[in-house]
Amino acid sequence: MALDLGCHGGQLASVLAGRGGIEELVQCDLSPAMLGQAEGIRLAVDEEVLPFADGQFDLIISNLSLHWVNDLPGAFSQIRRALKPDGLFLCAMLGGGTLDELRQSLMAGEIAAKGGASPRVSPFVDPHDAGALMQRAGFALPVVDTDQIVLSYANPFAMMAELRGLGEGNAVAERQRHFTPRAVIEAAARHYHQNYGDDDDRIPATFQIITLTGWAPHESQQQPLPRGSGQTPLGDVLG
């Protein structure tokens, strides 16, 4: 049995449909409205409070959802607990390099227009920290990979409109609650074009994708040899 944690509208389930290996897929999301677009076994769940007993799933997958979790260490621990021994956790989430151009430009624009800055882009986990959190949660054989996807937009306004449409706007508790002054937006747009624009006057937007792989511990898995048991001198290996 597998769990899709943060299933959105069921897109991942549709991709996996008909493939061998997954006999039953439980889909979970915080939003009942999103779950209404999915089919199959569905459950409205807060990713930070999983309602599953220990050792329920052979596989837990999460695609571009866990970057919204406030307590990521706690979420990893609950995911680890819900896996059967030797169960697999696969996760893709946005990493710390995501939207760095926008973050820097909004900061520069606000400083120029108002003399100070406030958080305007949600924080994302650093890949090195993600690996450490996996180990802390008790995952065996953790692996962290990163990819960068750079999209191109005609201007920052087109990019921000698409981010709102994706539901990926700023949700930081300390964010400004009033409308952003026009002077800040215009200064940020100028900074974006001047510092990141290309020869065609288009601007890039970088998305860093962190892919995490980890297993619930099991005696059949590879184990490190006892300290001092090596037979080959390091100097022979390094030449």
C-alpha positions as CSV (number, residue, x, y, z in Angstrom):
1,M,0.0,0.0,0.0
2,A,1.3,3.5,-0.9
3,L,0.5,7.0,0.3
4,D,0.6,10.2,-1.9
5,L,1.1,12.9,0.7
6,G,0.0,16.3,-0.7
7,C,-1.7,14.9,-3.7
8,H,-3.1,18.2,-5.0
9,G,-5.7,17.2,-7.7
10,G,-4.5,13.6,-8.1
11,Q,-2.0,14.3,-10.9
12,L,0.6,11.8,-9.6
13,A,-2.0,9.1,-9.2
14,S,-3.0,9.5,-12.9
15,V,0.6,9.1,-13.9
16,L,1.1,6.0,-11.8
17,A,-2.2,4.4,-12.9
18,G,-1.6,1.1,-14.7
19,R,1.9,0.7,-13.5
20,G,2.9,-2.4,-11.6
21,G,3.9,-2.5,-8.0
22,I,1.3,-0.3,-6.4
23,E,-1.8,-2.3,-5.5
24,E,-3.5,0.4,-3.4
25,L,-2.8,4.2,-3.3
26,V,-4.2,6.5,-0.6
27,Q,-4.2,10.1,-1.6
28,C,-4.0,12.9,1.0
29,D,-4.1,16.6,0.9
30,L,-4.8,19.5,3.3
31,S,-7.3,21.0,0.9
32,P,-10.7,19.2,0.5
33,A,-11.3,21.3,-2.6
34,M,-8.1,19.8,-4.2
35,L,-9.1,16.3,-3.1
36,G,-12.4,16.8,-4.9
37,Q,-10.5,16.8,-8.2
38,A,-8.8,13.4,-7.4
39,E,-10.3,9.9,-7.8
40,G,-9.9,6.8,-5.7
41,I,-9.1,6.6,-1.9
42,R,-8.9,10.2,-0.6
43,L,-8.4,11.7,2.8
44,A,-8.1,15.3,4.0
45,V,-5.0,15.4,6.2
46,D,-2.7,17.9,7.7
47,E,0.8,16.8,6.7
48,E,2.0,17.8,10.2
49,V,-0.5,15.5,11.9
50,L,-0.7,12.2,10.1
51,P,-3.6,10.0,11.3
52,F,-1.9,6.7,10.5
53,A,-0.7,3.9,12.7
54,D,2.9,2.8,12.7
55,G,4.1,0.7,9.8
56,Q,1.2,1.1,7.5
57,F,2.8,1.9,4.1
58,D,5.3,0.2,1.8
59,L,5.8,3.5,0.0
60,I,5.2,7.2,0.7
61,I,5.6,9.7,-2.0
62,S,5.2,13.5,-2.0
63,N,5.5,15.8,-5.0
64,L,6.1,19.5,-4.6
65,S,4.0,19.8,-1.4
66,L,6.2,19.6,1.7
67,H,7.9,23.0,1.2
68,W,4.7,24.4,2.7
69,V,5.1,22.4,6.0
70,N,6.0,24.5,9.0
71,D,7.4,21.6,11.1
72,L,9.5,19.7,8.5
73,P,11.5,17.7,11.1
74,G,8.2,16.6,12.7
75,A,6.7,15.7,9.3
76,F,9.7,13.6,8.4
77,S,9.5,11.7,11.7
78,Q,5.8,10.9,11.2
79,I,6.5,9.8,7.6
80,R,9.3,7.5,8.9
81,R,6.9,6.1,11.5
82,A,4.2,5.4,9.1
83,L,6.5,3.3,6.8
84,K,6.8,-0.5,7.2
85,P,10.4,-1.7,7.8
86,D,12.3,-1.3,4.5
87,G,9.6,1.0,3.2
88,L,10.6,3.7,0.8
89,F,10.1,7.5,1.0
90,L,10.3,9.5,-2.2
91,C,9.9,13.3,-2.1
92,A,10.4,16.2,-4.4
93,M,10.2,19.7,-2.9
94,L,11.3,23.2,-3.7
95,G,14.8,24.1,-2.3
96,G,16.6,27.1,-1.1
97,G,17.7,28.4,-4.5
98,T,14.1,28.8,-5.6
99,L,13.0,32.3,-6.8
100,D,16.2,33.8,-5.6
101,E,16.1,36.4,-8.3
102,L,12.6,37.5,-7.1
103,R,13.7,37.5,-3.5
104,Q,16.7,39.7,-4.1
105,S,14.8,42.1,-6.4
106,L,11.9,42.6,-4.0
107,M,14.3,43.2,-1.2
108,A,16.3,45.7,-3.2
109,G,13.1,47.4,-4.4
110,E,11.7,47.7,-0.9
111,I,14.9,49.1,0.5
112,A,15.1,51.6,-2.3
113,A,11.5,52.8,-1.9
114,K,11.0,52.5,1.9
115,G,14.4,52.2,3.5
116,G,13.7,48.7,4.9
117,A,12.7,45.2,3.9
118,S,10.1,42.6,4.9
119,P,9.8,38.9,4.0
120,R,8.1,38.7,0.6
121,V,9.1,35.2,-0.6
122,S,8.5,32.1,1.5
123,P,11.6,30.4,2.8
124,F,12.7,27.0,1.4
125,V,14.9,24.3,2.9
126,D,18.6,24.1,2.0
127,P,19.5,20.7,0.4
128,H,22.2,20.0,3.0
129,D,19.7,20.7,5.8
130,A,17.2,18.4,4.1
131,G,19.6,15.5,4.2
132,A,20.5,16.1,7.9
133,L,16.7,16.2,8.7
134,M,16.3,12.8,7.0
135,Q,19.0,11.3,9.1
136,R,17.6,12.9,12.3
137,A,14.2,11.4,11.5
138,G,15.8,7.9,11.4
139,F,15.8,7.2,7.6
140,A,18.3,4.7,6.4
141,L,20.5,5.2,3.3
142,P,19.2,8.8,2.7
143,V,20.1,10.4,-0.7
144,V,19.6,14.0,-1.7
145,D,19.7,15.2,-5.3
146,T,19.1,18.7,-6.7
147,D,18.0,20.0,-10.1
148,Q,17.6,23.5,-11.3
149,I,14.8,24.6,-13.7
150,V,15.0,28.1,-15.1
151,L,11.9,29.5,-16.7
152,S,11.8,32.6,-18.8
153,Y,9.2,35.4,-18.5
154,A,8.5,38.6,-20.4
155,N,8.5,40.6,-17.1
156,P,8.3,40.1,-13.3
157,F,4.6,40.8,-13.3
158,A,3.8,37.8,-15.6
159,M,5.9,35.6,-13.4
160,M,4.2,36.8,-10.2
161,A,0.7,36.3,-11.8
162,E,1.6,32.7,-12.6
163,L,2.9,32.1,-9.1
164,R,-0.5,33.3,-7.7
165,G,-2.3,31.0,-10.1
166,L,-0.2,28.1,-8.9
167,G,-1.1,28.9,-5.3
168,E,2.6,29.6,-4.5
169,G,2.3,33.1,-3.2
170,N,3.9,34.4,0.0
171,A,2.2,32.9,3.1
172,V,4.8,33.9,5.7
173,A,3.1,34.9,9.0
174,E,5.3,38.1,9.2
175,R,4.4,39.3,5.7
176,Q,3.0,42.7,5.1
177,R,-0.8,42.6,5.2
178,H,-1.5,45.7,3.1
179,F,-1.1,46.3,-0.6
180,T,2.5,46.7,-1.7
181,P,3.2,50.3,-2.7
182,R,3.6,50.8,-6.5
183,A,7.0,52.4,-5.9
184,V,8.3,49.1,-4.4
185,I,7.0,47.0,-7.3
186,E,8.5,49.3,-9.9
187,A,11.8,49.5,-8.1
188,A,11.9,45.7,-7.8
189,A,11.1,45.3,-11.5
190,R,13.9,47.6,-12.5
191,H,16.3,45.7,-10.3
192,Y,15.2,42.4,-11.8
193,H,15.7,43.5,-15.4
194,Q,19.0,45.3,-14.7
195,N,20.6,42.4,-12.8
196,Y,19.0,39.3,-14.3
197,G,17.5,40.3,-17.7
198,D,18.8,38.8,-20.9
199,D,19.5,40.3,-24.3
200,D,15.9,39.8,-25.3
201,D,14.8,41.8,-22.2
202,R,13.2,38.7,-20.7
203,I,13.8,37.7,-17.1
204,P,14.6,34.2,-15.6
205,A,13.0,32.5,-12.6
206,T,15.0,29.7,-11.0
207,F,13.3,26.8,-9.3
208,Q,15.5,24.4,-7.3
209,I,14.0,20.9,-7.0
210,I,15.3,18.8,-4.1
211,T,14.7,15.0,-4.5
212,L,14.9,13.0,-1.3
213,T,15.1,9.2,-1.0
214,G,15.2,7.3,2.2
215,W,14.2,3.9,3.6
216,A,12.7,2.8,6.9
217,P,15.5,0.8,8.6
218,H,15.6,-3.0,8.2
219,E,18.1,-5.7,9.0
220,S,18.5,-6.6,5.3
221,Q,19.9,-3.2,4.3
222,Q,23.5,-2.4,3.8
223,Q,25.3,-1.8,7.1
224,P,28.6,0.0,7.7
225,L,31.5,-2.1,8.7
226,P,32.9,-1.8,12.2
227,R,35.3,1.0,12.8
228,G,38.9,-0.1,12.2
229,S,37.9,-3.2,10.2
230,G,39.2,-1.9,6.9
231,Q,42.1,-3.8,5.3
232,T,43.2,-1.4,2.5
233,P,45.4,1.7,3.5
234,L,43.9,5.0,2.4
235,G,47.2,5.9,0.8
236,D,46.9,2.9,-1.6
237,V,43.5,4.1,-2.7
238,L,44.6,7.7,-3.2
239,G,47.8,6.7,-4.9
